[in-house]
Amino acid sequence: MKLPLLFNAASGTERKDPDALLRPLPVDLRDRVEPIAFGPPWDFEPAIAQASEAGGPLFVWGGDGTIHHAAKALIDRGCPVPLAAIPGGSGNGLVRGLRTPLEPAGALRRLLEGRELRMDLPRLDGAPFLNVCGTGFEAAVAHRFEALPGRGFTTYARACWELWQTWPSAPLTWDADPVPMPPATGRIERIRAAFGAPEPDLPGSAWSLCFANLPQYGSGLWIAPGADPTDGALQWVTLARPSWFDLLAEVPQLFREAGQTPLRKEGRVHWATLQLDRPLPWHLDGEPVAERDRAELTVESRAFRMQVTEACPWE
């Protein structure tokens, strides 16, 4: 029995050729997997059964949305096998955060040679996500992106541009269990921390707000560089609306892992209940979900099985 490798031909901007994906692999690795074309209505049951019989993991080649649906299917079945995510989308936030190679054939090989990571499983009102969820500007962009024709960074940038100047901030009321941020480890980071302000209080309003289990939105944007998917907590991050000057001077810092910018405020919580002054759009791993004016964020420690490469920094 071979390990199923599901691929979503509709995700991302490049054609997926399973033969080209497998060709660079050694024969012994190539013979372990079976590519299977896949898409909506997202019936993962046969593939999960095949992966379980073959000893797992379940390989999924697609974007963050496809991987999100695969994770949900595994969670609904008690995570019988790990999920192995191969980058094939527009942003690839999850795989970037896990330090999986972005070249699909290289990712497949390293994952076949990799290991299992027990990572935290966060939930928004009971609905699971692996990487990030959020509201405000970023969720409005996710909803606009879903409605636009085409995929890729250009379409995403268009959605951002259409909402950037008009999206308003929203007042927030919190009931939460805050957690101190981890201490800075690098020399430069320790110097910055010594001269920096104290950790911010939970924000009373936000233009864009996310809860991160891993460090990246995708497309190289480091929204929560200190996020740790094994610490039993979520990192909250707010972004202030950038000015014209900030677009040139500050936003590029978000695309550097060690970038620092006053646009970003962050902290950590074990759990949180959030009340907004009006219903706002939300997203789970970039997938649009229903508007709500109240949200409960929880974390199940080490509850999800993820296949990772040896480059993944967490054990």
N, C-alpha and C positions, 0 to 999 in steps of 0.2 A: 504494500500500500504506500503510495507516494504522498508527500505533503502537498496540500492544495495551495496554489498561488493564485489568488483572485486578482484580476486586474480590471479597472474601470476605464474603458476607452474614452469615456466622455469627460473625465477629470483632467485638469491641466490644459496646456496649450500644445503639447507635442504628442504625436502618434505613438501608441504603445505597441511595440513589436516583441512578443514573448520570445521568438526565436533569437532575435538580437540580444535580448536580455540574458538568455541562457548560454549563448555561444561562447563567451569568454571564460565560463566556469570550467574547472576540471571535471572530467567525466563523472567521477564519483559523487560530486556535489550536484551536477546537472541531473543525474538520474534520481535524485532524492525528491524532486519537486515536479508538480503537474500544473501548468498554467491553465486557468479557467476564466473565460470572459464572464463579466459580472456587472450588475447595475441594478437600478430600481426594478422591482419593489423590494429589494434588499432581503431576500430569503437566504439567510446564512446557514440554515439548519443542516443541509447536506454537506457543506464544506466543513462545518465544525465537527460533524460526525466523522468525516474522513480524516481530519487533522487529529482527532482524539485516537482513532484507530491506528494512525501512523506514528503516534507519539508526540505530535505537535512540534512546532507551533503552527498557528494559522497565519500564512503570509498574505498580506494585502498590499497591492501596488496601486496607489491612488493618492488623491489629495486629502486634506484634513477632514473634509466632509465625509468621504468614503470611509476613512479610518475611524471617524467618530461613530458611524453606523455599525461598523464591525465590532468596535469596543462595546457598544450598547448590547449587541446580540450576544457577545460572550458573557457580559455581566448578567444578562437575563438568564443565562444557563449556568451561572455559578463559576465562571472562568475555568472551564475544564482544561484549556490549553492556553499558553501565552499568545499574545498578539505580536506579530513581527511586521512592522510598517516599513514599506519601501517607498521612497519619495516619488510621487508622480503627479503632483498637483501644482497649483500656482504659487502658494506660499510655503507649504511644507513646514509649518511651525513646530509640530510635534517632533518630527525626525530631526530637525535642526537643533531643537532643545536637548534631545538625547544624544547629540553628536554622531548621528548616523551619517555615513557618506551620502552626498547628494547625487552621485552618479548611480543610477539604479542597479547596474550589474555589480558594482563594488559593494553597494548596500546589501544586496542579496547574499553575496559571498560572505561578507563579514557577519551577517546575521546567522547564516548557517553555521558559522564557526563561533558564534557568540554565546551568550549566557542569559539566564532569566533574571529579571529585576522585579522584586515586589514593590510596586510604587503605590502611593496614596491614591485614593479614589474620591475626588470631590463631587458634590452634588449641588445643584440649584433646584430647590423645591422638590427634592427627590430624584431629579433627572441627572444622570451621570455625565461627566465630561472628563477628559484626560489632561488637556493643556490649559486653556483659558476660557472663562466666561466673562461677560461684561454687559454694561448698559451705557446709555448716553450716546455720544458721538460714534464710538466704535461700533455699537450695535446698529445704529442708524445706517452706518456705512455697509454693514453686513447685509441688512435688508435691501438697501439700494443696489448693492453688487449683485444680489440674487436676481433682481428684476432686470438688470442690464444685459444686452446681448454680448456674448463673448466672455472669455476668462483671461487670466493673466494679470500681471502687475499694472499694465496700462488701464485695464478696465477698473481695477481697484483704485488706482490713482484718480480716475475720472469720478468715481463715487465719492472719494474724499473731497475732491475739489468742489463738487456740487453742494456739499453740506458744510464745508469748513467755516464759512463766515456766517451762516444763518442758524446753526444748531445752538440752542441756549443751554446754559448750565441749569442744574436741577438741585434744589435743597434735599438733604439727606438726614434721616434720623436713624441712629444705630443702637442696637443692643448686641454686644459682642464680647468675646473673650480675647483681648489683644495678647500678642506674644512679642517679646523683644526681638529685634532684628539680630541676625547672627553677627558676631564681631568681625571687623575687617581683618583680612589675613595678609594681603600684600603690603609692601612698604608704602607705596603711594596712597593706597586706600586708607592705611592707618593715619597717615599725615592729614589726608582730607577729613577723616572722621574727627581728629583732634581739634581741627579748626572749624568744624561744621556745627550746625545748629542741632539741638536735641531732636530725638525722633518726633515726627509730627503726630498730633492727635488725630483721631478718626475724623475725616473731613466732613464739614457741615454742608458742603455742596460740591458738585463735580460737573465738569463739562464732558469728560470721558472717564469711566471707572471700570477697571477689570479686576478679576480675582484669578491669580496665576498659580498653577501647579508646576509649570516649567517656564524657562526664561523668555521664550520668543513667541511673538505673534506669528511670524513667518516673514519671508522675503528679506530676512536679515535684520528685522527690527527687534531689538532687545528691550522688551517692555519691562521685564522684571529680572534683571541679571542675577539677583541673589535667590531666586526661587529654587526650592529643593523639593522634589517629588517624594522624598522619603522622611520628611520631618513632621508629618502629621498636622501641618498648618497650610494656610493659603496666604499668598502675598497679595495684598491689595495695592493697587496703583492708580493714582489719578493723573491725568494729563490736563494741563491748562491749555486753553485755545491759543495756538501760536500766532503771533503777529506776522506781518510781512517780513520784518527783520528776523524774527525767530525762525522762519522757514529756511533762511540761509545760515544763521549762526547757531541755532540750538537744535533744530530737528535732526541734522546730521549726527549729533551725539547719540541719538537713539539707535543708530545703526552701528554703534561700536559697543562691544561687550563692556568695556570699562568707561564708556562715555558718561559724563556727568552733565545734567542740565536742570535748571530751576523749573522747567516745565513739568517735571516728574516729581511726585511725592509718593512715598510708599511706606508700608508697614506690614505687619503679619497678624493673623487671627486664627484661632482654633476653629471658631464658628462665628457666624454673624447673622442677625436678622436686620434687614434693611427696609426702611419705610421711605417712599418717595412721595412728593407732593402731587404726582399725577402718573398715570400709566405711561411707561416708557418701553421702547423695544429692548430686547435682550438677545444675546447670542450664546451658543454653546459650541466651543471649538470652531467659531466662525460660522456656524449654521444658525440662521435666524430662528428664533422661537417667539412665542406669544408675548405681547406687552403685559406688564404687570407693574403695580405700584407698591408691592410688598414682596420681598424675596428672602428665603432662608438658605444660607450657605453652610454646608457641613462637610466634614472630611472623615473618610474611613481609612484608618492608617494601614498602609501596606496591603490593601485589599485587591489590587489589580495585578495580573501577571503580564509582564511586558518582556519580549525578547529584545535584547540590546547587544551592541557590539562591545568589544573590549575598550573602545574609546569613551564609553559612557562613564561620567565621573562618579556615579553613585553605585553603592553596593546593596 
